[in-house]
C-alpha cells in the first residue's frame, strides 16, 4: 500500500473518531446549521492564513473561534432570529473567503481542495497536527462530558445545579472549531458538517445511552472514512465526497433497521 | 433568622418599560412550604426564575445561606428525541459529588414517587405524570436545602395532583427542606402550605392560608368563585388593578402587604 494512502487513512480515522462525540452533541443540541456557519468561516481562515503567512490550521481555528464568540454574543442580544443570523453569517463568511482567496495566484491556492477536502495530500506533518488536535479535544472532552451532557439535557436545571452554562457552551464551540479546522483536510469546508452529523444520526438508531451513541458515531465515521478511501482508490472518485456518500449510505441502511434493534 | 434559607428584598424585574414583578419581599425558611399563587401573567414564574438567578433582576437583593443547594423542578421538560437517555441516567446527572442521599432514603423516595419501574425507561417514553415524578426526584437527588417547584402538577389529572401534593409534603417531612411552590390552583395547595404569597406583579397579600383566604385582595384576584369556600367573608379591596396589573394611581396602597 502506498505511503500517502496510509497517512490519509490514519488521519481520516483520527478525525472520524473525534467527530463522533462532538457530532453527537451537535445532533443533540441542534447545532447542524451552526456547524455549517463555522465551516464556511474556515475558508475565511484559510485566506487570512495565506495573507498573513501564518500556519493555516491555526488561522482557521482562530477565525472559527472569533466567529463562534461573535455568534454567541449576537444570539444573546436576540436582535434577529438565530437561523436568520446563522444564514447571514454563514454565507457572508463563505463569500468573503472565496473573494479573498481569488486575490491569490490560482496556481498556489487549491480552492477545490479547501472546499471538498484533499485527504490524499496529507503528509506526516499534517498527521502530527491532527493527532495533537484530536488528543487535545479528547483530553478536554473527558472532564467536560458530564457538564456538557447536563446542559444539553436542560440548561436551566444545569444552571440551578451550579454548572456554568455559558462557559460550557463556549467550550463546546471551541472544541467544534478545533475539529472543523482539522477536518477541513478530510472533507473540505462544504462537507465538514456532514462528517460530524451523519455518523451521529446513524448511531442514534442503535444506542440507548449517550456514551454508546458517541462511540458508535466514531466507529461509523471510521467505517465511512475507510469505505470512502477505498471507493476513491479503486474508482478514482473524489475522496471527501466519497466519504460523505458512504456515511450517508450507512445512515440509510441503519434507518431501515427495525427500531427495536438496540445495544444494551 | 437562623431558619431563613433565602431572603429577597425589594425584588423587581423590568422588561422594556413594564415591570413583570415589583417590590417583592420574600423569605424562605427551612421546613416551611411557601406557595406563590396568582393569575396567569402575574409574574409567578418570573419571581421563581429570578430567585433561582436564571434571569437578571432590575432591582433588589437576594441573600442566601452559604452553599445553598437548590433542587429545581421546572414546569416542563423538553427533551430531544435524538438524545438516548434513561430515567436512571437523567437522575444521575443531578447528583451532587459530596451531598448525596443515603441509599435507604433514595430507595424510599423512589418508592414514594412510584419510580422504581421507570428507571430503565427512556425519558422520551414517559407520560406526563411520570415525567413530573421523575422531575421531582431529579430535584431531590442532590439533597437540597431548598426545593423549588414551578407548577408541579401541570399535566397531571386531579387524583394525581392530590397524591403529588401529598408527596411534596412527605418530602418536606423526610428531608426537612424548605419548599417554594408555584401554583394557580388554590384549593389543593392550601392544605399543603405554611405560607401563601398572592402575587400580581406585586405581593397583594401573604400569610397563613386561612389568613390569606379571608383577605379582600385574595378575593379580588380570584373572584368569589375562585376563592370559593376558602373565603369566609368579602369586603371591598382597597385598590384596583389596571389590565396590566398596575395599581391605579391616586388610591392609597396601605394595607396591601398583610403579614
HADDOCK unambig.tbl for C-alpha pairs under 7 A between the chains (distance, minus, plus):
assign (segid A and resid 27 and name CA) (segid B and resid 82 and name CA) 6.98 0.50 0.50
assign (segid A and resid 28 and name CA) (segid B and resid 80 and name CA) 6.46 0.50 0.50
assign (segid A and resid 28 and name CA) (segid B and resid 82 and name CA) 5.76 0.50 0.50
assign (segid A and resid 28 and name CA) (segid B and resid 83 and name CA) 5.65 0.50 0.50
assign (segid A and resid 150 and name CA) (segid B and resid 93 and name CA) 6.19 0.50 0.50
assign (segid A and resid 153 and name CA) (segid B and resid 79 and name CA) 6.49 0.50 0.50
assign (segid A and resid 156 and name CA) (segid B and resid 54 and name CA) 6.98 0.50 0.50
assign (segid A and resid 157 and name CA) (segid B and resid 72 and name CA) 6.63 0.50 0.50
assign (segid A and resid 160 and name CA) (segid B and resid 52 and name CA) 6.49 0.50 0.50
assign (segid A and resid 160 and name CA) (segid B and resid 70 and name CA) 6.76 0.50 0.50
assign (segid A and resid 160 and name CA) (segid B and resid 72 and name CA) 6.91 0.50 0.50
assign (segid A and resid 161 and name CA) (segid B and resid 70 and name CA) 6.95 0.50 0.50
assign (segid A and resid 204 and name CA) (segid B and resid 82 and name CA) 6.53 0.50 0.50
assign (segid A and resid 207 and name CA) (segid B and resid 84 and name CA) 6.63 0.50 0.50
assign (segid A and resid 208 and name CA) (segid B and resid 84 and name CA) 5.12 0.50 0.50
assign (segid A and resid 208 and name CA) (segid B and resid 85 and name CA) 6.68 0.50 0.50
assign (segid A and resid 209 and name CA) (segid B and resid 84 and name CA) 4.98 0.50 0.50
assign (segid A and resid 209 and name CA) (segid B and resid 85 and name CA) 5.46 0.50 0.50
assign (segid A and resid 210 and name CA) (segid B and resid 83 and name CA) 6.52 0.50 0.50
assign (segid A and resid 210 and name CA) (segid B and resid 84 and name CA) 5.64 0.50 0.50
assign (segid A and resid 210 and name CA) (segid B and resid 85 and name CA) 6.55 0.50 0.50
